[in-house]
Structures are given as C-alpha cells and as structure tokens.
Amino acid sequence: MTPEEKLNIETRAVELLRTVFDPEIPVDIYSLGLIYRIEVTDDAVLQIDMTLTAPNCPAADFLVEDARFKLESIAGVKSVEINIVFEPEWTKDMMSEEAKLDLGFL
C-alpha cells in the first residue's frame, strides 16, 4: 500500500468519524477529541485508538459499532481494529475549538 493510499484512507476515516455522535452530546467523536490515533498498516488494516469521555460511558458499544460500520465502508480497507484506551485520560481540553463553542465552554 502506497503512502498516498494510506493518506487517502486516513483522510476518509476522519470524514466518517465526524459523522459518529454520542447520543447524549451533540458533537462528533472526532471533534470531541476521542480519537487518539488513526493508522493504516501495509496490509490495509485501519487501526483506531479511541477513548471515551468516561470509563463507564453508556454509549460506548454504540459509538464503537457505529464507527466500525462506517469505517469498514472505506474502499481498500481489509479490516478495522478499534482499540479503546484510557491513557491519556480524556479531558475537555482535547476538544476542538468548534466543539467547545458548540457545548458552551468558550
């Protein structure tokens, strides 16, 4: 897989992650800062490290499955691995300026 192909997949992944919303928060998971890593391996596996706003997030399964379903639609991706991580711990500072504005933090 060429570097250009990987970049195209990563760019498309960001576009799709911006369509995944926590049902309780009107901001997408990418803008919330929940996505820590997006990487495409040489054998076309899309690897995502993401966190949750809280370890006991009731929407965790929904968010992961919604993201997986959308990411698996990307042309050229053989499989999607979503790893839930809690290091570093998520804070409001990880949100985009737009997300902070939407949620009234600015």
Summary of the structure (lengths in Angstrom):
residues: 106
radius of gyration: 13.8
end to end distance: 41.7
largest distance: 42.2
contacts: 289
relative contact order: 0.21
helix: 34%
strand: 19%
